[in-house]
Amino acid sequence: MSKKLMRTCAFIFGILLCCGGAFGQVTTGTILGSVRDPSGAAVAGAKVTITDLAKGTTTDYQTDASGDYNSPFLIPGTYTVSVEKEGFKRAVSDNVVLDVDQKARVDITLQVGQVSQTLEVTAAAPLVRSESAELGEVVAQRQVEDLPLNGRNFAQLVDLVPGVTSGQPGENLSGSSSFNPRAASDFNALGSQANTNAWLVDGIDDNEWTFNTVMVQPSVESIAEFKVLTGTFSAEFGRGAGVVSVSTRSGSNDYHGEAFDYLRNSYMDARNYFNPSPQRQPEYRRNQFGGAVGGRIIKDKLFFFADYYGQRSLKGIVNLNSVPTAAERTGDFSNYRNLSGQLITVYNPYTTAAVNGQTVRTPFAGNVIPAQYLNQV
């Protein structure tokens, strides 16, 4: 292999390492804790095994001289933490739920005995999180899938988080402008401006730079969960008054699949106020469809997940406008009437005068504006 090719490969490998680090910092989680004996002394050199229950994959660590262990870059999911040390019973903490960007503490106290003996440990979440000072909440996969979403826009669920309010309706960030025809993705975190938020998908910046809204909207089926940070979050996020970090789904040892089709059309809609019968109802059809599938390629080692999301829309818009008739273009308003059929009087503005404290004007004869008062423009 030439030196030039080796340098190129090393450069690409370095980039991949940096990207992997960035991914791990914002979308994965960490399980950490300490191992103690019955007297409270640190147990150094204990074997700590972290097992992903969905995938069956395991990672081994050893406690340091202080009895601490740290398992970073874990995909959100449910884990088992087991600890072994000669002279102590094997301790197991089951069903440790790890959320996106969470630092879950699992402290274990070993009991004297044989390694062949197993001690089940019930770990409760600490009331105070000392590992980080961030403020935020996780919106889980079940909430994403089960809660009603108009247009299947996951960004609407950020309102579930305390301290978050919806952005101003009808403006650019809300997707109501022709300059920003995307789905709404604006919110105010603890009173901050909606255009100062940051959106991340698997650690990748997902901000559209004109209005600072979501650029690529993940489908609901592809989202495992997402976390909304509203204050004092870690420096690796870089910016944002509010940060939404989305973690996408991955495969497991079990095969799962789903398909969906959501249809809206004008036959099920109420008639527009400005489109009275018997005028034709304007067409409106929106069809959102797709599916997802995931499973294993090699058990406990290699997995896959794929999804597809499509949308087809047809929307007719009703507009009500008034244009002058041929007679009105020549100044003839003799048949200019309101909805009740009453004649609308047209006055000569040049006759305006104040009489006994009241403003009076003279109507045009026959409700016709004379030609000398008309301008060609």
Helices and strands as residue ranges (DSSP letters): H 3-27, E 29-36, E 47-52, E 58-62, E 68-74, E 77-84, E 90-98, E 103-105, E 108-109, E 118-121, E 135-139, H 141-146, G 154-160, E 164-166, G 172-174, E 187-189, G 194-196, E 198-201, E 204-205, E 207-208, E 213-214, G 220-222, E 223-231, G 235-237, E 243-248, E 256-265, G 266-268, E 284-298, E 302-315, H 326-329, E 347-355, E 358-363, G 365-367, G 371-373
